[in-house]
Amino acid sequence: MRLTYLAYTFSLAIMYFSFVLLVPILVAFITNESNAVFPFLISGITAFLLSITIKKIIPGASQIKSINDIKKSEGLCVVTFSWIFAGILASIPYLFFGLDPINAFFEGTSGITATGATIFTNFNYPKTLFFWRSFTQWLGGMGIIVLFIAILPQFAIAGRQLFFAEAPGPTEDKFTPRIKNTAAALWKIYFGMTILEFILLKINGMSAFDSICHSFSSVSGGGFSPNSESLIGSTNTILWIICFFMFFAGASYNLQYRALTKLNPFLLFKNEEFRTYFFITFGLAILLAGSLFINSHFNIIECLTHSFFQISSVISSSGFCSADFANWDYTSKAILLIAMLAGSCASSAGGGIKIVRWLLIFKIMKSELAKILHPKAVYNIKVGKYSVSKDVLYQTLMFVFFYLTILFVSGFIIAILEKNTAIGISSSVSALGNIGPGLSKIIGPLAHYDKLHDFSKIIIIFDMYVGRLELIPFLVLFQKDMWIIKH
């Protein structure tokens, strides 16, 4: 790796993020919250000074004029550290409102990774801070680096390595010849869905401020709400609107772009991953509705509304709640756990293992079982009409193995620290899947993570980053070849 390239690219990302930190100042003026200006001003200045300092202390970094030939390993490194520092910088405003450093870092990381786990024990903060929570989720949902690739000329040509470092997956899915155009197209549909949801929520009775915050958090698969009880008590119309956008937050934005540009919604169902995602969501929602009807004695309308809402919320990693599901029966919570582990689609704002990886795992299992009867047969594994290479199959197996290993180890350690197995398993599944609330009452949808041990919070922060960056950039950092520095 070339240290000068790393320093220059990283400093660029931090410098532009410093401008993002100033956005809430406009909200503070609109809401007449002068006490909220200073925290974000200091945060923006801190980020800007950090960017300048990096260029100054690394010899030759300030002389770099272009990053067009940045390598894949350098892109992985830049993206990983950009996200870590974005979480740190996003945490600074919380320090001014009484949060200690670990809690502030937890809340900042939960926002920027679009997780939605919170340590807030009360909601007596300025509206500007709640806007920042939701806004960080909106930025993190589609990807900060993807945004920079879309709008900044410095990232135009070098964007390919950074794009796929930020959004790794089983396949490199781009639908325009230039990565810059792909990034711009993704942000157009992302922005358009945000505006559409805001309008629908507003005309159906939600306040303008709540509408923008919930729109930011739902299209990003985030889940932060400015209300202490999330969406409990909202009308069925509001719940179904947000349910719709949460579902599509977990669907591939690339696929949605194709369907919209060709004005053909049936293209969605021609995609095998989307069909699987749709039928898993629908099937689990029906099962959950039946469980709620039998065990919780909800009426039919409540059963269908809460079941489709919560399954869409969990499978898309949004984490909103229409009811306190931590108090539901064990069958209902087991169904929610299945949705947590299923995850959303590749190239979406959602988290988890991803549906396409589960598809590949089951197809690998099917082919291996078939080889027992026909050992000489050659089986070609496909997703849709496209064949999947052996390298991609191997990477998928490796990904799932490491994902489950990290889930088990972190869950085991947290369970010991908290002396509670439910908290250990639930918090690890939730953090790695970027879902937010857990199934335990202590960290459930109406609870918070503040009571957990500080070391448990640090493990959860690590899991949130790993889940958002989909594991690969973190694993690569542990390879010694990555750290052969060239000046």
Secondary structure, 3 states (H helix, E strand, C coil): CEHHHHHHHHHHHHHHHHHHCCHHHHHHHHCCCHHHHHHHHHHHHHHHHHHHHHHHHCCCHHHCCCCCCCCHHHHHHHHHHHHHHHHHHHHHHHHCCCCCHHHHHHHHHHHHCCCCCCCCCCCCCCHHHHHHHHHHHHHHHHCHHHHHHHHCHHHCCCHHHHHHHHCCCCCCCCCCCCHHHHHHHHHHHHHHHHHHHHHHHHHCCCCHHHHHHHHHHHHCCCCCCCCCCCCCCCCHHHHHHHHHHHHHHCCCHHHHHHHHHCCCHHHHHHCHHHHHHHHHHHHHHHHHHHHHHHHHCCCHHHHHHHHHHHHHHHHCCCCCCCCCHHHCCHHHHHHHHHHHHHCCCCCCCCCCCCHHHHHHHHHHHHHHHHHHHCCCCCCCCEECCEECCHHHHHHHHHHHHHHHHHHHHHHHHHHHHHCCHHHHHHHHHHHHCCCCCCCCHHHCCCCCCCCCCHHHHHHHHHHHHHHHCCCHHHHHHCCHHHHCCEC
